[in-house]
Amino acid sequence: MRKPFVLASSVMLMTVSLLGVSQVNAEDAPVTPVTSAPAASPAPAASPAPAEAPAASAPATAPSGTSKDPLDRDTVFGDFHHYAIGDVVPPLYRSATYNIAKWQLRKLPAPVAGSHWTYMGGDYILITDAEGKILRIISGDIIYR
């Protein structure tokens, strides 16, 4: 009866040490009697269940409180520079080469009058036609939606 318990205890201790939960050296580890181990083993099994329940309910409530689309971005990184909404993009991205005419195929919303979609740094950017001012940034992951 005692051998299976000792074996189970040693397997549990090795698992904990492999996961990095315990950072105690073998020399520093306190020696505990075998009789105290059964009281300690039910406690870890009971504690993860309450910890998981709030974590599962927290994400369910977080998205309902936010109205912003998760694909909208505030900044974009392109040409070794960070650009934010309101910044002016380089002339290259205002050219016809980067103009996205078929925005429907990429699941982008319709551009407002006097603007067009362009692609920079892996994200889609709505810029004004005249000056190239950034109006909106959407993640390139929108195509997978």
N, C-alpha and C positions, 0 to 999 in steps of 0.2 A: 504494500500500500504506500509505503514511503518513497520507493524508487520512482514511480510515475510522477509524484508530486515534485520531487527534486528535479526530475528531467523537465517537467513543465516550467518550473521556476527558472531553471538555467536557460531554457529557450526564450522565455520572456525577457530575461535580463540581456541576453545577446541581441535580441531584436531592438530593445530600447537603446543599447549602446550603438548599434549599427545605424539607427535613425538619427543619432546625434542629440537625442533628448537629454541624455545624461552625459555630462562632461567631466565625470569623476574618473580618476585613474584607478587602476586595480589596487595600487598600494594604499590609496586614500579612502577606498570604499569601506564603510563600516560593516562589520560582520554582524548579521542579524540572525537570530535563532530561527529555525524552521517553523516554529509555531506561530510567529508573527506574520509570516508571508500570506496565509489564507485571508487574514483580515485586510491586507493591503490589496490583494488582487481584485476583489469585487468593486472597490472604490474607483479604480480607473475605468472599469467597464461601465459604471453608472454615470460618470461625469461627462463623457462625450455626447450622450444623448441630449441632455439639456443644452449643451453648448451648440449643438447642431440646429436645434429648433429655432432659436432666435436668429441664427445666421440665415436659415432658409426663409424666414418671414421678412427679414430686413430688405432683401432685394425686391421682393414682391411689392413692398410699399414705396420704395424709392422711385421707380420709374413713373408711378402714377402722380407723384408730386411735381415732376418736372415736365414742362411743356416743350422744351427745346428738343429738336430732332437729334438723336445720338450721332448722326453722320455729319452734322454741321461742325465746322472748325472755326477757331478764332485766328489761327496763324497757319502759315504754310512755309516750308523750307524748299527753296529752289535757287539754283545758281550760287550756292554757298552764302545765302542770305536768308534771314527770316523776314517774311512779309506778313502783315496783319491787315485786317479789314480797314480800308481807308488809305492804304499805301498805294503807290503807283508802280505797276510792273514794268520791267524793261521792254523796250520796243519790239524785241523778238517775239514776245508772247502776244503782242497786238497785231501781228502779221496774219495774213490769210492762211499760212501754214498751220498755225496753232488754233485757228478758229474752228470750233466744233459746230458744224451746221446741222448735223443729225443728232441733236441733243436728246430726242425721244428714244433712240436706240440705247443710249447710255443711262436711261431712266432719270434724267435730269429734269427739273421743272423748267417751264418756258421762261426764256430771258425777258426781262422788262424792256420796254422800248428804249433804244439807244444803247443797248448793251449786248454782249455775247459771251458764250462760255469758252474758256480756254483750259488747257491742261498744263499743270506745272507741279513738279515735285511729287507726283503720284496722286494729286488731288485735283478736283475740278474747281475753277475759279470763274466767277461771274464778274466781268470787268466792263467799264464804260467804253464805248467805241471811240470817243473823242480823246480822252486823256489816259485811259488805262487804269483807272482807279478801281480797286478791289471793292466789290459790293457784297459778295458772299463767297464762302469757301465750303465745299462739300467734299467729304472723304471719297477717295477713289473706290472704296468698297461698296458704293451705291449700286454698282453694276451687278453685284451678287445678291442684291435684295430681291 
